[in-house]
Amino acid sequence: MTLLHGLAAIDIDPYAFACDETLFSVPHFFNVVTNLSFLLVGVWGLLHLARAGRLTDRRFVNWVGLWTSVVVLTFGSGAYHWYLTPATLAFDRFCITSIIAFLGAEIIAAVFGWGPSRRLSLLFVVLSAGTVVAWLLGTTSWFYGVLQAAGGLGAVGVTVWAFRRGRIGREVLQPVLLFAAFYGVAKIFEVLDAPICDLTGAIGGHPVKHLLSAAGLLCLGAWMKSATQASSRAAG
């Protein structure tokens, strides 16, 4: 709990970005355009599910929700970095917490079975939305910070525990650990936004955060691909 409180206490002003370059009439240009990486990753994930015939398969509802949230994040985060307002901030944060919620539900499905996951997916999304509302109404990001910290640490912890117990294989463990590693480094670049901007003179750490986060999400695609292949073999 002390660690979670410490992580949640890292207070980054959501309206202050070190580099505010305007190019092609786009304010905070690099912060905005790097969100296209989420669009590419999210569309790739949904197309893979469509080609595998799993878009309407209830066992893949968490993956559909995750990749859809990633696609919507393109516009949520893009709007937020273009227009720095409470409304666009809420849009951006809800997309992020939804991704965490669907990932958590899928990890539960892999470890404990589809039944528990089916009951928890909606609950996780509602709780995620609640943390954003609490932030906006209470002018504190503590609950949102705890969700990110607890979600990330919990996902890694449960995944490692399940692997050691033989409940899941490396096809789940490795993508989750890679995602956690990429996202952890991305958060470091977010904190170092200003120093990196001072160093480059144009691009801060925040655009790099977007690219690293998208790369981490792409790593999860390896797990999804193995899941769709296993489902096809079982059906055949």
C-alpha positions in Angstrom: 0.0 0.0 0.0 2.9 2.4 0.7 4.2 1.7 -2.8 0.8 2.3 -4.4 0.4 5.5 -2.4 3.8 6.7 -3.5 3.1 6.0 -7.1 -0.3 7.6 -7.0 1.3 10.7 -5.3 3.4 11.5 -8.4 1.5 14.6 -9.5 2.0 15.7 -13.1 0.1 18.8 -14.1 -2.3 17.4 -16.8 -2.4 20.8 -18.6 1.3 21.5 -18.6 3.5 20.2 -21.4 7.1 21.2 -21.9 7.0 21.6 -25.7 4.1 23.4 -27.3 5.3 23.5 -31.0 2.5 24.4 -33.4 3.0 22.8 -36.9 0.6 22.8 -39.7 -1.9 24.7 -37.4 -1.8 21.8 -34.9 -1.0 22.9 -31.4 1.3 20.6 -29.3 2.0 19.0 -32.6 4.1 16.0 -31.5 1.9 15.3 -28.5 -1.1 15.1 -30.9 0.3 13.2 -33.9 2.0 10.5 -31.9 -1.5 9.3 -30.9 -1.8 7.8 -34.4 0.4 5.0 -33.1 -2.6 3.9 -31.0 -4.9 3.9 -34.0 -2.5 1.6 -35.9 -2.2 -0.8 -33.0 -5.9 -0.8 -32.2 -7.0 -1.3 -35.8 -4.4 -4.1 -36.2 -5.9 -5.9 -33.2 -9.5 -5.6 -34.3 -8.6 -6.7 -37.9 -6.8 -9.8 -36.5 -9.9 -10.7 -34.5 -12.1 -10.1 -37.5 -9.9 -12.3 -39.8 -9.9 -15.0 -37.1 -13.7 -14.8 -36.8 -13.6 -13.8 -33.2 -15.2 -10.3 -33.1 -18.5 -11.7 -32.0 -17.1 -14.6 -29.9 -18.0 -13.8 -26.3 -14.7 -15.5 -25.1 -12.8 -12.6 -26.9 -15.0 -9.8 -25.6 -12.1 -8.4 -23.5 -9.8 -8.3 -26.5 -12.5 -6.5 -28.5 -13.0 -4.1 -25.7 -9.3 -3.5 -25.3 -8.5 -2.8 -28.9 -11.6 -0.7 -29.3 -10.5 1.4 -26.3 -7.1 1.7 -27.9 -8.7 3.0 -31.1 -10.9 5.5 -29.2 -7.8 6.6 -27.2 -6.4 7.9 -30.4 -9.2 10.5 -30.5 -9.4 10.9 -26.7 -5.8 11.6 -26.2 -5.5 13.5 -29.5 -8.4 15.8 -28.5 -6.9 16.2 -25.0 -3.5 17.3 -26.3 -5.1 19.6 -28.9 -7.6 21.2 -26.5 -6.5 21.1 -22.9 -9.8 21.1 -21.1 -11.4 19.1 -18.3 -13.7 17.4 -20.8 -11.0 16.2 -23.1 -8.9 15.2 -20.1 -11.8 13.0 -18.9 -12.1 11.5 -22.4 -8.4 10.6 -22.4 -8.3 9.2 -18.9 -11.4 7.1 -19.4 -9.9 5.4 -22.5 -6.7 4.6 -20.5 -8.6 3.2 -17.6 -10.8 1.1 -19.9 -7.7 -0.5 -21.5 -6.4 -1.4 -18.0 -9.9 -2.8 -17.1 -10.2 -5.0 -20.1 -6.6 -6.2 -19.7 -7.2 -7.1 -16.1 -10.4 -9.0 -17.0 -8.5 -10.9 -19.7 -5.8 -11.9 -17.3 -8.4 -13.1 -14.9 -10.0 -15.1 -17.7 -6.6 -16.7 -18.6 -5.9 -17.6 -14.9 -9.3 -18.4 -13.5 -11.5 -19.1 -16.5 -14.1 -17.2 -18.5 -16.8 -17.2 -15.9 -15.1 -14.8 -13.4 -13.9 -12.6 -16.2 -17.4 -12.3 -17.7 -18.7 -11.0 -14.4 -15.8 -8.6 -13.8 -15.3 -6.9 -17.2 -18.2 -4.5 -16.8 -17.4 -3.9 -13.1 -13.8 -3.0 -13.9 -14.9 -0.5 -16.6 -17.5 1.1 -14.3 -14.8 1.4 -11.5 -12.4 2.9 -14.1 -15.0 5.5 -15.0 -15.6 6.2 -11.4 -11.9 7.1 -10.8 -12.1 9.7 -13.6 -15.3 11.2 -12.2 -13.7 11.3 -8.7 -10.7 13.1 -10.2 -12.9 15.7 -11.9 -15.3 16.3 -9.0 -12.7 16.1 -6.2 -9.8 17.8 -8.0 -7.6 14.9 -7.1 -6.0 12.3 -9.3 -5.3 9.9 -6.3 -7.9 7.3 -7.2 -6.9 7.3 -10.8 -3.2 7.0 -9.9 -4.0 4.1 -7.5 -5.9 2.4 -10.3 -3.0 2.7 -12.7 -0.4 1.6 -10.1 -2.6 -1.2 -8.7 -3.7 -2.3 -12.1 -0.1 -2.6 -13.4 1.4 -4.2 -10.3 -1.6 -6.4 -9.9 -1.5 -7.6 -13.5 2.2 -8.5 -13.3 1.8 -10.1 -9.9 -1.1 -12.3 -10.8 0.5 -13.3 -14.1 3.8 -14.3 -12.5 2.0 -16.2 -9.8 -0.2 -18.0 -12.3 2.8 -18.9 -14.4 4.6 -20.4 -11.4 1.5 -22.4 -10.5 1.3 -23.7 -14.1 -2.0 -22.0 -14.8 -0.7 -20.1 -17.8 2.2 -20.5 -20.2 4.9 -18.2 -21.6 2.5 -17.1 -24.3 0.7 -15.1 -21.6 3.6 -14.3 -19.3 6.0 -12.7 -21.8 3.6 -10.3 -23.5 2.3 -9.1 -20.1 5.8 -8.5 -18.8 6.8 -6.7 -22.0 3.8 -4.5 -21.8 4.5 -3.6 -18.2 8.2 -2.9 -19.1 7.3 -0.6 -22.0 4.6 1.2 -20.0 6.9 1.6 -17.1 9.6 3.2 -19.2 6.9 5.3 -20.9 5.9 6.8 -17.6 9.5 7.7 -16.9 9.6 9.7 -20.2 6.4 11.4 -19.1 8.0 12.6 -15.9 11.1 13.7 -17.9 9.0 15.7 -20.4 10.6 19.0 -19.6 14.3 17.9 -19.5 13.9 16.0 -22.7 12.3 19.1 -24.4 15.2 21.2 -23.1 17.6 18.8 -24.7 16.0 18.4 -28.1 14.5 21.9 -28.3 11.3 20.6 -30.0 10.2 17.2 -28.7 9.6 16.4 -25.0 9.2 13.1 -23.2 5.4 12.9 -23.6 5.4 12.0 -27.4 7.9 9.3 -26.6 5.5 8.0 -23.9 2.8 7.6 -26.5 5.1 5.6 -28.8 6.4 3.3 -26.1 2.9 2.7 -24.7 1.7 1.8 -28.2 4.7 -0.6 -28.5 3.7 -2.2 -25.2 0.2 -2.7 -26.4 1.4 -4.3 -29.6 3.3 -6.8 -27.4 0.0 -7.9 -26.0 -1.0 -8.8 -29.6 1.3 -11.8 -29.4 -0.9 -13.2 -26.6 -4.1 -12.5 -28.5 -2.7 -14.2 -31.6 -1.8 -17.4 -29.6 -5.3 -17.3 -28.0 -7.1 -17.1 -31.4 -4.9 -19.9 -32.8 -5.6 -22.1 -29.8 -9.3 -21.4 -30.2 -9.2 -22.3 -33.8 -7.4 -25.6 -33.1 -10.0 -26.4 -30.4 -12.9 -25.7 -32.8 -11.3 -27.8 -35.5 
